[in-house]
Amino acid sequence: MKIHSANSILFVHDWLTGMRGGEKCLEILCEWQPTAPLFTLFHRFGSVSRTIENRPILTSWFQRLPHIQSYYRYLLPVMPLALPSRLPKAKLMISLSHCIAKSVQPPPGAAHLCYCFTPMRYAWQMRDAYFSAPKRNRLKARAIDLLLDQLSAWDRQTAAQVTEFIAISKTIRNRILTCYQRNSTVIYPPVNTHFFTPSFQKRENFYLVVSAFAPYKKIDLAIRACQQLKRQLIIIGTGQAKRQLQAIANSEYIHFLGHQSDESIRDYLRRCQALLFPGEEDFGIVPVEANACGTPVIALNRGGVQETVIGLANNDNATGIFFDEADVDHLIGAMLQFEKSGKNISSESCRKRALQFSSNQFAQKFIDHVERHYGISREEWIPQRRAG
């Protein structure tokens, strides 16, 4: 495939191993820039959409490591050594980063626009959640902290080479300011509101969790709350905390479905009473997908969900209910409030709110920003349409 050079856009992404939220952002930008090259540390072929893969994909020496996708997270300390020394010429390099992509040196003369999902969580705000502080012995804890201190210092230092940061939420804008001492603009990530839509199915008597099984997701709170209230809970997802979660789910009320297709997730979102969202997220796409299906959300009142879900206090336009502390009692209180007053949350209000975070909104705002600040016109964003 031909790599276009002058006056073009170059994409950088951490790694390509599946279609999660970050890759869905990349996919939309790739639709508008179908020939732009993409650098990533490594790429598991077939793990992302054809829109992303149908372009020149440049990788680091990580790509040559056998079965890299099964242990790459343990290579975090050496990831800086895998960054490229030279990339194709471009007018603008756009990195989509939650880890290492923002640290890639842009080609000479290129501006560097970073769409930041978050500064490295494990190096900054969420060390204990990722490394289970209570279980670490003192020597190991000290070694991990020293390593993460060095990593956060490097992360802050390399932020200086970024021309501009765009944050995925106000939560991340504040985090960028704290970690990097840099200001940023907020452009919310895309939600596929064409796919996630309401249906005329009758709501059923169960709650739903859709999440990766990571400790900071706080899925254990949803399990314990539903067991105490004797409410049916369906959990979709998988991950590192699977065994721990299954160990505390010792009743007939909790049902683990594992990984499910997007079609299956949409079906459950359309039928559940409400989505339970007990963890703190940088943005939180799943609550918006739930709202797009007309489904209310019961969420911890922290992080990006504060910017997407409208609480019941604003009952004319409410799309969910918040609880203020990450514990079982507060979640139970919110669930009981929902069961008493949830009728004040309409499917129409949920859907209307979700449309404000659609894929079209994301694309238009991002392209407008690039055109206004970097002089790359819409015609340069859509070469195949211009040619046609």
N, C-alpha and C positions, 0 to 999 in steps of 0.2 A: 504494500500500500504506500502511496506517496505521502510524504510528510511535508505539509505546507510550512513555509518558514516566515518570511517577512509579513508584517501586518496581520498576524494570526493570533489565535488564542491557544495556550497550552494549559492542560489540566494536570493537577497533581492530587492524588488520593492516597490515603495511608496504605491500604491493602485491599484486595478484592477477593473475598471469600464467600459472599452471600449478599442478597438484596435486603439490607436493612435500611433504616431511615437515611443514613448518609449516602448510601448508594442510590436511593430514590431521588435525592437531590441532584446527584451527579448525572443520573439518567436524563432528567429533564434538561439540564444544561447541554448534555450531549445531543439531545434531539435538535437543539438549536444550533449546534456546532458539530455537524456530523463528520467533519474531516480533521478536527483538532486532535493532535496526539495527546496521549495520557501517560504520565509516569506514575508508577506505584511500586512499593517495595516488592510485592510478589502477587501473582494472579493465579487463582485456581480456575482453569478454563471451564466454562459452562456454569460457573457459580453466579454470574450476573447476567443481565439482559443483553440481547443482541445489540441494542442501541449503544451500550457501553463497549461491547467487545468488537463491534464492526468499525474499528479505527486502529491506528498504530498504538500498541501498548508497549511501553518501555518499562523494564523491570530492573531491579538491583541484583546483586549476586545472591540474595536470599532465594531467588527463583531456582537456583541450582541445588538448594538443600533438599534432600529427600523428605517427603511427608511434612513439609514446613508448616502446613496448616494445623497440624496437631500439637505443635509446641511453640509457635512463634511468639506467644506472649511472654515466654521465659527469656526471649532474646531482647527484651526491651532495653537492657543496658548497652547492647552493641548496635542497636538500630541506627544511631548517628553515624556509625562507620559505614553504613550501607547507602548513605545519601549520594546522589550522582554528582560528579564534578563538572559535567557538561550536559546541557539539554538543548533541544532544537531552538533556533531563534524564534522569538515571538514578541509581539507588541505588549501582550498582557499574559501573565501567568496567574491562573486561578487555582488556589489550593483549597481543598475541602478537608478539614483537619479536625481530628479529636486527639491526635497523638503526635505524629512525626511530620506530616505533610507540610505544615506551615514553616518547618525548619529547612526546607529545600531552598537552596540558593537559586534565584531566578536567572535566566540567561542575561548576558550583558545588554543593558539598555531597556530591559523589560520591567514594567511595573509588576508588583506582586500584590494581588488582592486575595485575602484569606477569608473564606467562609468558615467561621470557627464554630464547631459543634460544642466545644468546651476546651479550655486548657486541660492538660492531662489530669483527670480526676485522681488517679492513684498517686500522683506526685504532689498534689496540692490538697484539696478539701477532703478526700475520701480514703485516706490511707488505711484507717482502721477497718472500713467496710470491705476493702479489697484484700487486706492482709491479716484479718482476724486477730487484732491486737491481743485480746485476752488469752489466746492460745499460744502466743509466741514466747519462747524463753528469752531471757534478758539479752543474751549475747546475739541471738538471731535478730531480735527486735532492733538492737542498736545497729547492726550491720545493714538491715533493710532501711532504717531511717537515714543513715549516712548516704546510702545509694540514692534514695529518693531526694535527699537534699541536693546532691550533685545534679540529679536529673532536673529538678525544678529550677536550679540556677542556670543550667544550660537552656532550658525551655524559655526562661525569661530573656536570656541573652540573644537567642536567635529570633525572638519576636521583633528585634530592632530592624531586621531586614525586610519586614513586611511593610509595604506601602500603606495599606489600609486593612482594617479588620471589619468584617460584617459578622454580627452575632445572630444566632438563631432565636434569641429571646432576650428580654430585658434581664432575666436572671444571668444569662451568659455575658451580656454587656457589662454587668456589674463585676462578674468574675474576671473578665479580661482587664478591666480597670484595676482590680485588686492584684492580679498576678503579673500583668505586663506593664501596668501604668500607661495604658493606651486607651483612647476613646474608640468607640465603634458605633456603627449604624446597625439597626435591627431590621432584618428581613426574615419573616417567619418561614420555616420549611414547608414543603408542599404536602398536602393530603389529597389522596385520590377520591374526591367527592363524586366523580362520575361512576366509580365502582362501588364505593360505600354509600348506599342509598337506603331509605326506609322501604318497608314492605307492608303489606296488609295482613301479615301474620299476627296472630294473637300472642301477646306477651305470656310467657310461661313463668312458673314459680321457682326461678333460680337466679342466683347472682353469678357474675362472670369475672374471671381474671384472665387477661392475655398478656403474657410477660415472659422475658427471659428469667431463668432462675438464678439470679445473682443476689447476694445478701442485702444490698442496699435497696432492692425492690420491695422489701418488707412483705412478701407474700405470706409469711407466717402469721401476720396480723389478720389477714383476710381468712385464713384457715381457722384460727382460734376464735375469731368473732362468729363465724358461721357455725362452728361446733357448739359454742355456748348458746347461740340463739336457735339452734336446730334448724338452720336454713340450708338449702341445697346450694352448693358452690361447684361450678365447673371451672377447671383451670386448664388453659391452653398454653403450652410452652415447654421448654426443657432447658437444662443448663447445669452448672456446677453444683447447685444446692439441691438437686433433685432428691437425693437420699434423705437429707435432713428434713425437707418438707414432707416427704412421704412418711417419715417416722412420727411426725406430730399429727398427721392426718389420720387419726385412729377412730374414725366413725364412718357411718354410712352416708354422711352428708357431703363428703368431699370426693370429687371425681377428677382424676388426672387424665387428660386426653392426649398429652404429648404434643408433638409438632402437628400442625394442621395447615391445610392449604388456605389461601386467601379467601376462597369461596366458602370454605367451612367456617372460618372466623366471621365472615360477614353474616352467615346464617345464624350463628350463635349471638352475635351482636344485635341482630334484628329481633331475637326471641327472648333475650334475658330481661329481667326486671331492671337491672342497672349494672354498669361496669364498676367494679371496685378497683381503686387505684391508690394503694396505701403507701407508695414510695415517693421520694422526691426525684423529679426528673429535670433535665436541662430544658426540654420543651414538652415532650410527651405527645407523640403522634396518636397512640391508641385512644386516648380520651376524645380526640377530635374525630377519629374514625367512628367511635361510638356515637357521638353527637350527629355525625353525618348520616347515621342509620336511624336517627330519631331517638336515640337511647340516652337516658340520663347517666351521669357519672357521680360516684361518691368518692371524693378524693382528699388526700392530705393537703392542707392549705399551705403548700410550700412549692417553690420552683416554678417551672414554666406553665404548669396547669392553672396557676393563678391568672395567667394572661389569656387563657383560652376558654375556660369554663366560667360561666356566670352563676354565682351562688344563689341560693333560694331567697336570701335577703332581698335581692332584686327580683321579686317573684313574677313580675310582668314578663321578663325575658329569661328566666332562670333556665339553666341547662344542667344543673347538678347541685350537690350539697357538699360543703367542705367540713372537715374535722381538723382541729387545731393542733393536736398532739399525736405523735406516732406511737400510739398504744392501743391495746384492744378495747378498753373502755370507751375511748373517744370514737373509735370506729363503730362500735356497737350503738353508741348514741346517735351517730349520723344515720346508720341503717334504720333505726327505729323512727327517727324523724322522717326519713324518706318514706317509710311504710305508712306513716300517718299523713304526710303532706305532699308526697310525690305526685299526686294528681295535679298539683299546681305547676308541674314541669311538663310542658307540651312538646310533642314530637316536632311540631313546626318551629318552635323556638330553638330546639337543638339543631335542627337542620339549617336554619337561617344563620346561626352562629358559625357552624362548621364551614359554610361556604366562604367565609372571610379568609379561610386558610387553604383555599383550593390550589391545585397545581398551576392553574392559569394566573392566579394572583401572584404566586411565587415567581413564575417566569417573567411576567410583565414588570414586576418591581425590580428584579435582578437585572434584566436587560436595560431597563430605563436608567438604572444606576450606572451601569458600565458605559452606556452611551453618553450620559451627562458628565461623568468624571474622567473617562479614559478615551473619549473621542472615537469609540468603535461603534459604527452605525448599525442599525438593524439589518441593513443589507449584508454587512460583514458577518452578522450572526446567523443569517439564513442563506448560505451560498447556494444550496441545492434549489431553493425556491426562486432565487434571483436568476439562476441559470435556466430554470424551466419557464 
